[in-house]
Amino acid sequence: MSHWAEIDNNNIVLRVTVGDNNDPAGDEGYQWLIDNLGGTWIKTSYNSNIRGIYASIGYSYNTEEDIFVVPQPYPSWNRSGSYWNPPTPMPITEGKSYYWSEDDLSWREINNS
């Protein structure tokens, strides 16, 4: 099986579908997608073997790097490949949970009491 992601004019993934590796055209279903569904389709890998990560609805496709990118969770986070990283790493403290505060660009402990 091959997997394909349809992207819009802004390179945002609209849907992901499966193609047939036994397609007589030898294009793993690409031509069928074009002929029957139209749009712009980019091959993606369920095992993340190509294009960084497996595409999902709402992800973007970076044409320069030829990778899919998860949505940016916060404006302050920086992208590294297909993922986004906070400006400061999350604290690693056993038994505690944290959330990111964009207001002061820091991790805040979740009070579970």
Residue pairs with C-beta under 8 A, 6 or more apart in sequence:
1 18
1 19
1 20
1 21
1 46
2 18
2 19
2 20
2 21
2 28
2 29
2 43
3 16
3 17
3 18
3 19
3 43
3 44
3 45
3 46
3 54
3 55
4 16
4 17
4 18
4 19
4 29
4 30
4 33
4 41
4 42
4 43
4 44
5 13
5 15
5 16
5 41
5 42
5 43
5 44
5 55
5 59
5 61
5 68
6 13
6 14
6 15
6 16
6 17
6 33
6 37
6 39
6 40
6 41
7 13
7 14
7 39
7 40
7 41
7 42
7 61
8 14
8 40
10 60
11 60
11 61
11 62
11 63
12 58
12 59
12 60
12 61
13 55
13 56
13 57
13 58
13 59
13 60
13 61
13 68
14 39
14 57
15 57
16 44
16 54
16 55
16 56
16 57
17 33
18 29
19 28
19 29
19 30
19 32
19 33
20 28
20 29
20 32
21 28
21 29
23 29
23 30
23 31
23 32
25 31
25 32
28 43
30 41
30 43
33 39
33 41
34 41
42 51
42 55
42 61
42 68
43 50
43 51
44 50
44 51
44 54
44 55
44 68
45 51
45 54
46 54
47 54
48 54
51 61
51 66
51 67
51 68
52 65
52 67
52 68
52 69
52 81
52 82
53 59
53 67
53 68
53 70
53 82
53 83
54 68
55 61
55 68
56 68
56 70
58 71
59 68
59 69
59 70
59 71
60 68
60 69
60 71
61 67
61 68
61 69
62 68
62 69
65 81
67 81
67 82
68 82
69 79
69 82
69 83
70 82
70 83
70 84
72 79
72 84
73 84
73 100
74 84
74 86
74 100
74 102
75 102
76 86
76 87
76 102
76 105
77 84
77 85
77 86
77 87
78 84
78 85
78 87
79 85
86 100
86 107
87 105
88 105
88 106
88 107
90 98
90 100
90 107
91 98
91 107
96 109
96 110
97 109
97 110
97 112
98 107
98 108
98 109
98 110
99 107
99 108
99 110
100 106
100 107
100 108
101 107
101 108
